[in-house]
Amino acid sequence: MTPNLVYVVIVGVLFAAGVAMLLERSLTRVLMGMILLGNGVNLLILLGGKAGAPPIVGAANERDMADPLPQIMILTAIVITLGMTAFLLALAYRSWAMAGHDEVQDDVEDQRIMRLAETDQGSGTEDDR
Amino acid sequence: MTWLVPLPVVMPLIGAALTLMMAGRPRAQRTVSLTVLTATVIVSAALLWLTTTGGSMVVTVGGWAAPLGIVLVADQLAALMLVVSATMTVCVLVYSIGQGMADGHEETPLSVYHPTYLVLTAGVTNAFLAGDLFNLYVGFEILLVASYVLLTLGGTENRIRAGITYVVVSLLSSVIFLTAIGLIYAATGTLTMAHLVERLDELPDGLRLMLQGMLLLAFGIKAAVFPLSSWLPDSYPTAPAPVTAVFAGLLTKVGVYAIIRTETLLFPGGRAAVVLLILALLTMVVGILGAVAQSDIKRLLSFTLVSHIGYLLFGVGLTTQLGLSSAIFYVVHHITIQTTLFLATGLIEKRGGSTALDRLGGLARLSPVLAVLFLVPALNLAGIPPFSGFIGKLGLVQAGAADGGVLAWLLIAGGLATSLLTLYAVARVWNLAFWRVPPASAPARSPLPPLMVGSTLALVVLGVGLTVVAGPLFEIGDQAAGGLLERSGYVEAVFGGPR
């Protein structure tokens, strides 16, 4: 497909929105960000192949046919994204069932440093004042 | 004999289907998994023998010839990685069977354990054999999906917390990889690596550099290269011991393998060499400083895992044959040793009731066998002669000295300092967990399950045995590195003749 501005802008918006959602704390939003990113990538792959008639031998002139390869790759990618979405949803649900929320928790190391800071022991990474 | 090539991928997948149908019959599941993985080891060994004597082997899947169809390529590097990783999966499987029996919960989440484990193996072998970038992506996805399930096995709160970080980071790296694939296809019209070799050369310089950078970023996350490594020590330690062991041994190394493959085959000439070397230095030093600060054995080992990825990048970044062959030898060593150490840590947890250093003590007296099982691979990791860690590091230092640049000497210094700090970190574990007076809270004496000890012992022996076979192994690594740098052999194998 010849890169056309509408598609490029859509891909850009999907990526931007996806990344913005990915930076949220709530896992449900992270999941939505992932879905947006996945769709953005799929559109991007589609842009990489030639558009045209259905690529079936005998149904069209070979020179007018669309490039089927990107579409196959997108199909595979869609299946993978579907599986991932289901798994992330399950994770979010499990997290909600166990902890009462689906927020991404702090790193163990961050928690440790924060605890040390609260008890005013210093993290050992900077000079004690 | 090319029909052997797809077997390491197909057999575990069939095994996964069979074990899934046998849910609730643990004994049958175990038999199937063990048979399948043992067969995979044998086939991989045969592949290594055949590729060493007769050159690369190629299978065109579905009979569609190379640039149109998908190819599976077994060259020496792929075959060597297959042998090592398949051997690890068998040993860890035996260990996990021993643990399952010992813990007495024969039925619980184990019914999904075997199928998932086999799918993970299939993903790893598929990634090694892939001769096509998209197939490499699929291989990565297979192993990642399996790893998500294994990491969150049982769904406890801690594992879910770690799993979320791991899944999101892995998904992000997959998105970056897929984007790179889309762009590469748009720019060149092909994804077969052998075909890309010539098509990428025709691209403008800036575009090539961008594509190389994107692939490096995607694989850098998977291989846990600093500064993309902080997900690893946070997620790995929460999983069950055998799962952590197989993750530590294999998953990051698949990322390293992908870096080696793309940096030599697709983007030769070392344009990213300086970046790789700087990243290698930072990965080594920052990783090991993290390890020194830890108070839990599993977390400490995870940091050493990150740190030693730096050595592998060091070899790749030098872009010389000696550098690459040392890196290949070091991968073999590192897979074996890191897996062994995590299995030994599982035994420590079993005997001492914890992996926190402040709660352990006197294990050398409580369980002398365990002490040996930990000490030997620990010294091996730190690179004490005559163990294989020393030989690998020696090769890297030689390769660095042969390069002679300022950066190379800096890396040699960093590598030696890292080695010394690794010794300090494992010696600290030894002093605190093995040599102190046993704490009053030490669990009562209980015999360690023989299967767990046996499989760990087998890996310890294997790790020591790497020293014995270091000569031939280095030679295979050298040939593989030569093939990687030459490139034309790979292309000719895929297209069935010179182009």
Interface residues (C-beta under 8 A of the other chain):
Chain A: L22 L27 V30 M34 L37 G38 V41 L44 I45 L47 G48 G49 L69 P70 M73 T76 A77 I80 G83 M84 F87 L88 L91 R94 S95 M98 A99 V104 Q105 D107 V108 E109 G124
Chain B: F134 V138 E141 V145 Y148 V149 T152 G155 T156 E157 I160 R161 G163 I164 T165 V167 V168 L171 L172 S174 V175 L178 T179 I181 G182 L183 Y185 A186 A187 S230 P233 D234 A293 R299
